[in-house]
Amino acid sequence: MQRHHVLSGVDHIAAADSRLSGRRVGLMTNPTGIDHNLRSTIDIVRERYNLTALFAVEHGIRGSAQAGAKVDTCVDPETGVTVYSAFGANCHFNQEMLDTFDVLVFDIQDVGARFYTYLYSLSYAMEACARGGKAMVVLDRINPLGGLRHGGTILELSQSSFVGDYELPTQYALTIGEYARYVRDYLKLDVELTVVPLTGWERWMLLDDTDLPWVAPSPNCQNLDAALCYIGTCIFEGTNVSEGRGTTMPFQVIGAPFLDDGELERRMAEIETPGIHFRRTSFCPTFSKHEGQLCHGVQMHIVDREKADVFAAGLLLLDTIRELAGDRFEFIRWEGDERYSIDKLLGTNAYRTGRMSARELIEASKAPVEAFVRDTMKYRLY
Protein backbone atom coordinates (compact mmCIF):
# COMPACT_ATOMS: atom_id res chain seq x y z
CA MET A 1 0.00 0.00 0.00
CA GLN A 2 1.32 3.43 -0.91
CA ARG A 3 1.89 5.63 2.08
CA HIS A 4 1.54 9.33 1.45
CA HIS A 5 4.34 11.62 2.62
CA VAL A 6 3.02 13.91 5.34
CA LEU A 7 4.90 16.50 7.37
CA SER A 8 3.46 17.78 10.64
CA GLY A 9 3.42 21.34 11.86
CA VAL A 10 6.64 20.87 13.81
CA ASP A 11 8.41 20.02 10.54
CA HIS A 12 7.46 23.52 9.38
CA ILE A 13 8.14 25.31 12.67
CA ALA A 14 10.32 27.87 10.88
CA ALA A 15 7.07 29.34 9.55
CA ALA A 16 6.44 30.57 13.11
CA ASP A 17 9.86 32.22 13.56
CA SER A 18 8.34 35.68 13.61
CA ARG A 19 6.06 34.62 16.47
CA LEU A 20 8.71 32.77 18.48
CA SER A 21 12.13 34.35 17.94
CA GLY A 22 13.25 36.74 20.67
CA ARG A 23 10.40 35.74 22.99
CA ARG A 24 10.15 33.48 26.03
CA VAL A 25 8.61 30.25 24.77
CA GLY A 26 6.55 27.80 26.79
CA LEU A 27 5.89 24.36 25.32
CA MET A 28 2.99 22.01 26.05
CA THR A 29 3.88 18.60 24.64
CA ASN A 30 4.45 14.91 25.39
CA PRO A 31 6.19 11.98 23.65
CA THR A 32 3.98 12.40 20.56
CA GLY A 33 5.64 15.76 19.93
CA ILE A 34 8.18 14.62 17.32
CA ASP A 35 9.14 15.60 13.81
CA HIS A 36 9.21 13.22 10.85
CA ASN A 37 12.66 12.00 11.87
CA LEU A 38 11.44 11.14 15.40
CA ARG A 39 13.24 14.12 16.91
CA SER A 40 11.56 15.57 20.00
CA THR A 41 9.78 18.91 19.71
CA ILE A 42 11.35 19.76 23.08
CA ASP A 43 14.83 19.55 21.54
CA ILE A 44 13.77 21.42 18.40
CA VAL A 45 12.21 24.31 20.31
CA ARG A 46 15.09 24.45 22.79
CA GLU A 47 17.67 24.74 20.01
CA ARG A 48 15.79 27.32 17.91
CA TYR A 49 14.21 29.52 20.58
CA ASN A 50 14.33 30.59 24.23
CA LEU A 51 12.53 27.69 25.93
CA THR A 52 11.60 28.86 29.42
CA ALA A 53 8.89 26.41 30.56
CA LEU A 54 7.40 23.02 29.77
CA PHE A 55 3.81 22.02 30.49
CA ALA A 56 2.80 18.41 31.10
CA VAL A 57 -0.68 17.05 30.37
CA GLU A 58 -2.19 13.67 31.31
CA HIS A 59 0.46 10.90 31.24
CA GLY A 60 3.27 13.41 31.76
CA ILE A 61 5.86 15.17 29.63
CA ARG A 62 7.67 11.88 28.94
CA GLY A 63 4.54 9.67 28.93
CA SER A 64 5.42 7.82 32.11
CA ALA A 65 2.11 8.23 34.01
CA GLN A 66 -0.90 5.94 33.66
CA ALA A 67 -4.39 7.26 32.93
CA GLY A 68 -5.55 9.65 35.63
CA ALA A 69 -2.29 9.36 37.60
CA LYS A 70 -0.98 12.48 39.31
CA VAL A 71 1.41 14.59 37.23
CA ASP A 72 3.77 16.65 39.39
CA THR A 73 5.62 19.88 38.68
CA CYS A 74 9.33 19.09 38.45
CA VAL A 75 12.55 19.99 36.64
CA ASP A 76 13.16 18.15 33.37
CA PRO A 77 16.58 16.50 33.76
CA GLU A 78 17.22 16.59 30.00
CA THR A 79 16.84 20.35 29.62
CA GLY A 80 16.97 21.81 33.13
CA VAL A 81 13.67 23.55 32.35
CA THR A 82 10.82 23.48 34.88
CA VAL A 83 7.93 21.22 33.88
CA TYR A 84 4.65 22.58 35.21
CA SER A 85 1.77 20.17 35.67
CA ALA A 86 -1.21 21.21 33.54
CA PHE A 87 -3.27 18.22 34.64
CA GLY A 88 -5.60 17.52 37.54
CA ALA A 89 -5.82 20.40 39.99
CA ASN A 90 -3.55 22.45 37.72
CA CYS A 91 -5.41 21.97 34.43
CA HIS A 92 -6.24 25.70 34.44
CA PHE A 93 -3.05 27.77 34.34
CA ASN A 94 -2.35 29.91 37.42
CA GLN A 95 -0.51 33.23 37.30
CA GLU A 96 2.84 31.65 38.15
CA MET A 97 2.56 29.43 35.07
CA LEU A 98 1.49 32.33 32.85
CA ASP A 99 4.41 34.44 34.01
CA THR A 100 6.96 31.96 32.59
CA PHE A 101 6.38 32.63 28.89
CA ASP A 102 5.36 35.18 26.26
CA VAL A 103 4.08 32.65 23.73
CA LEU A 104 2.90 29.08 24.29
CA VAL A 105 3.54 26.33 21.73
CA PHE A 106 1.27 23.26 21.67
CA ASP A 107 2.39 20.05 19.96
CA ILE A 108 0.52 16.89 20.95
CA GLN A 109 -1.03 14.12 18.85
CA ASP A 110 -4.71 13.61 19.62
CA VAL A 111 -6.67 10.48 18.68
CA GLY A 112 -9.81 12.13 17.30
CA ALA A 113 -12.16 11.22 20.18
CA ARG A 114 -14.08 13.63 22.41
CA PHE A 115 -12.99 11.71 25.53
CA TYR A 116 -9.31 12.57 25.13
CA THR A 117 -8.17 15.09 27.73
CA TYR A 118 -5.53 16.64 25.44
CA LEU A 119 -8.32 18.59 23.76
CA TYR A 120 -9.23 20.35 26.97
CA SER A 121 -5.61 20.86 28.02
CA LEU A 122 -5.31 22.87 24.80
CA SER A 123 -8.52 24.83 25.19
CA TYR A 124 -7.91 25.59 28.89
CA ALA A 125 -4.43 26.83 27.92
CA MET A 126 -6.03 29.03 25.26
CA GLU A 127 -8.39 30.47 27.89
CA ALA A 128 -5.42 31.22 30.15
CA CYS A 129 -3.47 32.85 27.31
CA ALA A 130 -6.45 35.00 26.44
CA ARG A 131 -6.73 36.03 30.09
CA GLY A 132 -3.03 36.79 30.37
CA GLY A 133 -2.49 38.45 27.00
CA LYS A 134 -0.21 35.65 25.78
CA ALA A 135 0.06 34.33 22.22
CA MET A 136 -0.35 30.70 21.16
CA VAL A 137 1.19 28.64 18.38
CA VAL A 138 -0.36 25.24 17.59
CA LEU A 139 1.78 22.87 15.53
CA ASP A 140 -0.83 20.95 13.61
CA ARG A 141 -1.04 17.17 13.37
CA ILE A 142 -3.34 14.86 11.47
CA ASN A 143 -6.47 13.36 12.92
CA PRO A 144 -5.36 9.69 12.91
CA LEU A 145 -8.97 8.58 12.32
CA GLY A 146 -9.27 10.79 9.26
CA GLY A 147 -11.05 14.04 8.64
CA LEU A 148 -14.27 12.75 7.06
CA ARG A 149 -15.76 10.17 9.44
CA HIS A 150 -17.73 11.61 12.33
CA GLY A 151 -20.37 10.25 14.66
CA GLY A 152 -21.53 9.36 18.14
CA THR A 153 -23.45 11.81 20.30
CA ILE A 154 -23.27 15.56 20.78
CA LEU A 155 -22.30 16.35 24.36
CA GLU A 156 -24.96 18.05 26.46
CA LEU A 157 -23.41 20.88 28.45
CA SER A 158 -24.83 19.46 31.69
CA GLN A 159 -22.33 16.60 31.24
CA SER A 160 -19.26 18.80 30.68
CA SER A 161 -16.07 17.43 32.24
CA PHE A 162 -12.39 16.88 31.53
CA VAL A 163 -13.34 13.82 29.43
CA GLY A 164 -15.83 15.78 27.34
CA ASP A 165 -16.51 19.48 27.06
CA TYR A 166 -18.30 21.79 24.64
CA GLU A 167 -20.93 20.58 22.18
CA LEU A 168 -18.60 18.16 20.40
CA PRO A 169 -19.53 14.84 18.78
CA THR A 170 -17.80 11.68 19.95
CA GLN A 171 -15.82 11.55 16.69
CA TYR A 172 -15.37 15.12 15.46
CA ALA A 173 -13.04 14.71 12.43
CA LEU A 174 -10.95 17.86 12.97
CA THR A 175 -7.18 18.17 13.29
CA ILE A 176 -5.89 19.63 16.55
CA GLY A 177 -5.21 22.93 14.78
CA GLU A 178 -8.72 23.04 13.34
CA TYR A 179 -10.08 22.26 16.79
CA ALA A 180 -8.13 25.21 18.21
CA ARG A 181 -9.71 27.50 15.60
CA TYR A 182 -13.15 26.15 16.49
CA VAL A 183 -12.64 26.55 20.25
CA ARG A 184 -11.38 30.11 19.89
CA ASP A 185 -14.71 31.06 18.32
CA TYR A 186 -16.85 28.76 20.47
CA LEU A 187 -15.44 30.26 23.70
CA LYS A 188 -15.16 33.75 22.17
CA LEU A 189 -11.50 34.00 23.13
CA ASP A 190 -9.47 37.09 22.34
CA VAL A 191 -6.20 35.25 21.85
CA GLU A 192 -3.49 35.59 19.22
CA LEU A 193 -3.56 32.10 17.65
CA THR A 194 -1.20 30.82 14.98
CA VAL A 195 -1.70 27.35 13.52
CA VAL A 196 1.32 25.99 11.65
CA PRO A 197 -0.26 23.69 9.05
CA LEU A 198 0.83 20.20 8.15
CA THR A 199 1.43 19.27 4.51
CA GLY A 200 0.65 16.26 2.36
CA TRP A 201 -2.47 15.20 4.26
CA GLU A 202 -5.94 14.93 2.76
CA ARG A 203 -9.06 14.44 4.84
CA TRP A 204 -9.72 10.88 3.69
CA MET A 205 -6.35 9.70 5.05
CA LEU A 206 -6.07 7.75 8.28
CA LEU A 207 -2.75 7.43 10.03
CA ASP A 208 -1.75 4.26 8.20
CA ASP A 209 -2.39 5.91 4.84
CA THR A 210 0.58 8.17 5.63
CA ASP A 211 4.26 7.66 6.35
CA LEU A 212 3.98 9.35 9.73
CA PRO A 213 5.53 7.50 12.66
CA TRP A 214 3.16 6.35 15.40
CA VAL A 215 4.03 7.25 18.96
CA ALA A 216 1.42 6.04 21.44
CA PRO A 217 -0.56 9.10 22.61
CA SER A 218 -1.19 7.26 25.89
CA PRO A 219 -0.05 3.98 27.45
CA ASN A 220 -3.37 2.35 26.54
CA CYS A 221 -3.50 3.40 22.89
CA GLN A 222 -0.57 1.58 21.37
CA ASN A 223 -1.77 1.37 17.76
CA LEU A 224 -4.34 2.62 15.30
CA ASP A 225 -6.65 -0.37 15.87
CA ALA A 226 -6.96 0.64 19.53
CA ALA A 227 -7.70 4.25 18.52
CA LEU A 228 -10.39 3.16 16.08
CA CYS A 229 -12.08 0.87 18.62
CA TYR A 230 -11.78 3.54 21.31
CA ILE A 231 -14.58 5.57 19.70
CA GLY A 232 -17.01 2.77 20.58
CA THR A 233 -15.49 1.04 23.59
CA CYS A 234 -14.29 3.92 25.80
CA ILE A 235 -17.82 4.01 27.25
CA PHE A 236 -17.04 0.79 29.12
CA GLU A 237 -14.85 2.90 31.40
CA GLY A 238 -18.15 3.97 32.95
CA THR A 239 -19.09 0.41 33.87
CA ASN A 240 -17.77 -2.51 35.94
CA VAL A 241 -16.88 -4.31 32.68
CA SER A 242 -13.20 -4.23 31.69
CA GLU A 243 -12.30 -2.17 28.63
CA GLY A 244 -9.08 -4.16 28.33
CA ARG A 245 -6.77 -1.96 30.40
CA GLY A 246 -4.04 -4.14 31.80
CA THR A 247 -3.93 -6.28 28.64
CA THR A 248 -2.01 -5.97 25.39
CA MET A 249 -5.22 -4.94 23.58
CA PRO A 250 -6.95 -2.18 25.56
CA PHE A 251 -10.22 -0.98 24.00
CA GLN A 252 -10.18 -3.90 21.60
CA VAL A 253 -11.18 -6.54 24.16
CA ILE A 254 -14.19 -6.13 26.44
CA GLY A 255 -15.15 -8.54 29.21
CA ALA A 256 -15.72 -9.45 32.84
CA PRO A 257 -15.49 -12.59 35.01
CA PHE A 258 -19.28 -12.85 35.15
CA LEU A 259 -19.89 -12.88 31.36
CA ASP A 260 -20.50 -15.88 29.09
CA ASP A 261 -18.27 -15.20 26.08
CA GLY A 262 -19.98 -17.77 23.85
CA GLU A 263 -23.44 -16.39 24.49
CA LEU A 264 -22.21 -12.83 24.05
CA GLU A 265 -20.62 -13.73 20.72
CA ARG A 266 -23.88 -15.36 19.55
CA ARG A 267 -25.96 -12.36 20.62
CA MET A 268 -23.67 -9.91 18.84
CA ALA A 269 -23.74 -12.03 15.67
CA GLU A 270 -27.53 -11.50 15.61
CA ILE A 271 -27.13 -7.72 15.73
CA GLU A 272 -26.37 -5.84 12.52
CA THR A 273 -23.01 -4.10 12.92
CA PRO A 274 -21.70 -3.62 9.35
CA GLY A 275 -17.93 -3.72 9.02
CA ILE A 276 -17.45 -5.00 12.58
CA HIS A 277 -17.14 -8.55 13.90
CA PHE A 278 -17.22 -9.53 17.57
CA ARG A 279 -15.20 -12.65 18.37
CA ARG A 280 -15.35 -14.42 21.72
CA THR A 281 -12.21 -14.15 23.82
CA SER A 282 -10.85 -14.37 27.36
CA PHE A 283 -8.16 -12.30 29.03
CA CYS A 284 -6.65 -11.59 32.44
CA PRO A 285 -5.88 -7.93 33.21
CA THR A 286 -2.61 -7.28 35.01
CA PHE A 287 -3.99 -4.05 36.49
CA SER A 288 -7.18 -1.95 36.54
CA LYS A 289 -10.64 -3.61 36.66
CA HIS A 290 -10.69 -7.32 37.55
CA GLU A 291 -6.93 -7.37 38.05
CA GLY A 292 -5.66 -10.95 38.09
CA GLN A 293 -9.08 -12.41 37.25
CA LEU A 294 -10.00 -14.29 34.10
CA CYS A 295 -12.46 -12.20 32.10
CA HIS A 296 -14.71 -13.49 29.34
CA GLY A 297 -16.06 -11.35 26.54
CA VAL A 298 -15.37 -10.36 22.97
CA GLN A 299 -12.77 -8.68 20.81
CA MET A 300 -13.94 -5.97 18.42
CA HIS A 301 -12.54 -6.54 14.93
CA ILE A 302 -13.04 -3.69 12.44
CA VAL A 303 -13.05 -5.59 9.16
CA ASP A 304 -14.33 -2.78 6.89
CA ARG A 305 -13.53 0.77 7.97
CA GLU A 306 -15.78 2.32 5.35
CA LYS A 307 -18.86 0.51 6.60
CA ALA A 308 -18.10 0.48 10.32
CA ASP A 309 -20.04 2.67 12.75
CA VAL A 310 -17.80 1.97 15.70
CA PHE A 311 -19.68 4.12 18.19
CA ALA A 312 -23.00 2.43 17.42
CA ALA A 313 -21.42 -1.02 17.64
CA GLY A 314 -19.86 -0.20 21.01
CA LEU A 315 -23.14 1.07 22.46
CA LEU A 316 -25.04 -1.97 21.16
CA LEU A 317 -22.37 -4.19 22.73
CA LEU A 318 -22.82 -2.42 26.05
CA ASP A 319 -26.58 -2.79 25.74
CA THR A 320 -26.25 -6.53 25.11
CA ILE A 321 -23.85 -7.03 28.03
CA ARG A 322 -26.17 -5.06 30.29
CA GLU A 323 -29.03 -7.40 29.37
CA LEU A 324 -26.98 -10.59 29.68
CA ALA A 325 -25.34 -9.72 33.00
CA GLY A 326 -28.48 -8.54 34.77
CA ASP A 327 -27.82 -7.27 38.30
CA ARG A 328 -24.12 -8.18 38.03
CA PHE A 329 -23.68 -5.26 35.63
CA GLU A 330 -23.11 -1.81 37.18
CA PHE A 331 -22.64 1.76 36.07
CA ILE A 332 -19.87 3.28 38.16
CA ARG A 333 -18.78 6.68 39.43
CA TRP A 334 -15.15 7.70 39.32
CA GLU A 335 -13.59 8.58 42.65
CA GLY A 336 -14.50 12.03 43.87
CA ASP A 337 -17.32 12.58 41.36
CA GLU A 338 -21.00 12.24 42.15
CA ARG A 339 -22.00 11.91 38.50
CA TYR A 340 -22.14 8.59 36.72
CA SER A 341 -19.10 8.22 34.49
CA ILE A 342 -21.14 6.76 31.61
CA ASP A 343 -23.13 10.00 31.38
CA LYS A 344 -19.95 12.03 30.96
CA LEU A 345 -18.58 9.63 28.35
CA LEU A 346 -21.81 9.45 26.36
CA GLY A 347 -22.39 13.16 26.87
CA THR A 348 -25.93 12.49 28.10
CA ASN A 349 -27.77 10.58 30.82
CA ALA A 350 -30.54 9.61 28.41
CA TYR A 351 -29.28 6.04 27.97
CA ARG A 352 -28.48 5.24 31.61
CA THR A 353 -31.79 6.58 32.87
CA GLY A 354 -33.82 4.80 30.20
CA ARG A 355 -35.10 7.95 28.51
CA MET A 356 -33.63 6.55 25.30
CA SER A 357 -32.70 3.05 24.23
CA ALA A 358 -29.32 2.48 22.62
CA ARG A 359 -30.86 2.51 19.15
CA GLU A 360 -32.93 5.60 19.89
CA LEU A 361 -29.85 7.47 21.11
CA ILE A 362 -27.88 6.44 18.03
CA GLU A 363 -30.65 7.62 15.73
CA ALA A 364 -31.39 10.84 17.63
CA SER A 365 -27.71 11.86 17.50
CA LYS A 366 -27.35 11.74 13.72
CA ALA A 367 -28.91 15.11 12.87
CA PRO A 368 -27.06 17.11 15.59
CA VAL A 369 -23.74 15.55 14.52
CA GLU A 370 -24.41 16.48 10.90
CA ALA A 371 -25.20 20.03 12.03
CA PHE A 372 -21.85 20.18 13.86
CA VAL A 373 -20.06 19.11 10.68
CA ARG A 374 -21.78 21.83 8.65
CA ASP A 375 -21.08 24.47 11.31
CA THR A 376 -17.38 23.62 11.54
CA MET A 377 -16.57 23.47 7.82
CA LYS A 378 -15.22 27.03 8.07
CA TYR A 379 -12.50 25.90 10.48
CA ARG A 380 -11.05 23.30 8.13
CA LEU A 381 -7.57 23.95 6.86
CA TYR A 382 -7.35 20.99 4.45
CORHU-V357386 format. One record per backbone hydrogen bond with DSSP energy under -0.5 kcal/mol. CO is the residue of the C=O (numbers start at 1). NH is the residue of the N-H. If there is no record, write none. Layout:
BEGIN
co->CO nh->NH
co->CO nh->NH
END
This chain:
BEGIN
co->2 nh->4
co->4 nh->6
co->4 nh->211
co->7 nh->199
co->8 nh->11
co->8 nh->12
co->9 nh->12
co->10 nh->13
co->12 nh->15
co->13 nh->16
co->14 nh->17
co->16 nh->19
co->16 nh->20
co->17 nh->21
co->20 nh->23
co->23 nh->50
co->24 nh->26
co->24 nh->102
co->24 nh->103
co->25 nh->52
co->25 nh->53
co->26 nh->105
co->27 nh->29
co->27 nh->55
co->28 nh->107
co->30 nh->33
co->32 nh->34
co->33 nh->41
co->35 nh->38
co->39 nh->35
co->40 nh->44
co->41 nh->45
co->42 nh->46
co->43 nh->47
co->44 nh->48
co->45 nh->49
co->49 nh->51
co->50 nh->25
co->50 nh->52
co->53 nh->27
co->54 nh->84
co->55 nh->29
co->56 nh->86
co->57 nh->60
co->59 nh->65
co->60 nh->63
co->66 nh->69
co->70 nh->72
co->74 nh->83
co->75 nh->77
co->76 nh->79
co->76 nh->80
co->81 nh->76
co->82 nh->54
co->82 nh->84
co->83 nh->74
co->84 nh->56
co->87 nh->90
co->88 nh->91
co->91 nh->93
co->94 nh->98
co->95 nh->99
co->97 nh->100
co->98 nh->101
co->102 nh->135
co->103 nh->26
co->103 nh->105
co->104 nh->137
co->105 nh->28
co->106 nh->139
co->107 nh->30
co->108 nh->110
co->112 nh->172
co->113 nh->116
co->116 nh->119
co->117 nh->121
co->118 nh->122
co->119 nh->123
co->120 nh->124
co->121 nh->125
co->122 nh->126
co->123 nh->127
co->124 nh->128
co->125 nh->129
co->126 nh->130
co->127 nh->131
co->128 nh->132
co->129 nh->133
co->129 nh->134
co->135 nh->104
co->136 nh->194
co->137 nh->106
co->137 nh->139
co->138 nh->140
co->138 nh->196
co->140 nh->9
co->141 nh->176
co->142 nh->144
co->143 nh->146
co->144 nh->207
co->151 nh->171
co->153 nh->155
co->153 nh->170
co->156 nh->159
co->157 nh->160
co->161 nh->164
co->164 nh->161
co->166 nh->168
co->168 nh->155
co->170 nh->114
co->170 nh->172
co->171 nh->151
co->175 nh->179
co->176 nh->180
co->177 nh->181
co->178 nh->182
co->179 nh->183
co->180 nh->184
co->181 nh->185
co->182 nh->186
co->183 nh->187
co->184 nh->189
co->185 nh->188
co->189 nh->191
co->191 nh->193
co->192 nh->136
co->194 nh->138
co->194 nh->196
co->195 nh->197
co->196 nh->140
co->199 nh->7
co->202 nh->205
co->203 nh->147
co->203 nh->148
co->206 nh->209
co->207 nh->210
co->209 nh->4
co->213 nh->215
co->218 nh->221
co->221 nh->217
co->223 nh->227
co->224 nh->228
co->225 nh->229
co->226 nh->230
co->227 nh->231
co->228 nh->231
co->229 nh->232
co->229 nh->233
co->230 nh->234
co->233 nh->236
co->234 nh->237
co->235 nh->238
co->236 nh->239
co->238 nh->332
co->238 nh->342
co->242 nh->255
co->243 nh->251
co->244 nh->247
co->246 nh->286
co->249 nh->252
co->249 nh->253
co->252 nh->300
co->254 nh->298
co->255 nh->242
co->256 nh->259
co->256 nh->296
co->259 nh->261
co->260 nh->264
co->261 nh->265
co->262 nh->266
co->263 nh->267
co->264 nh->268
co->265 nh->269
co->266 nh->270
co->267 nh->270
co->268 nh->271
co->271 nh->273
co->273 nh->276
co->274 nh->309
co->275 nh->303
co->275 nh->304
co->277 nh->279
co->277 nh->301
co->279 nh->299
co->281 nh->297
co->283 nh->295
co->285 nh->292
co->288 nh->291
co->290 nh->293
co->293 nh->285
co->293 nh->295
co->295 nh->283
co->296 nh->256
co->297 nh->281
co->298 nh->254
co->299 nh->279
co->299 nh->301
co->300 nh->302
co->301 nh->277
co->301 nh->303
co->304 nh->308
co->308 nh->310
co->309 nh->313
co->310 nh->314
co->311 nh->315
co->312 nh->316
co->313 nh->317
co->314 nh->318
co->315 nh->319
co->316 nh->320
co->317 nh->321
co->318 nh->322
co->319 nh->323
co->320 nh->324
co->321 nh->325
co->322 nh->326
co->325 nh->328
co->326 nh->329
co->330 nh->240
co->332 nh->341
co->332 nh->342
co->334 nh->337
co->340 nh->343
co->340 nh->344
co->341 nh->345
co->342 nh->346
co->343 nh->347
co->343 nh->348
co->347 nh->156
co->349 nh->353
co->350 nh->355
co->350 nh->356
co->351 nh->354
co->357 nh->361
co->358 nh->362
co->359 nh->363
co->360 nh->364
co->361 nh->365
co->362 nh->366
co->363 nh->366
co->363 nh->367
co->364 nh->368
co->365 nh->369
co->366 nh->370
co->367 nh->371
co->368 nh->372
co->369 nh->373
co->370 nh->374
co->371 nh->375
co->372 nh->376
co->374 nh->377
co->376 nh->379
co->377 nh->380
END
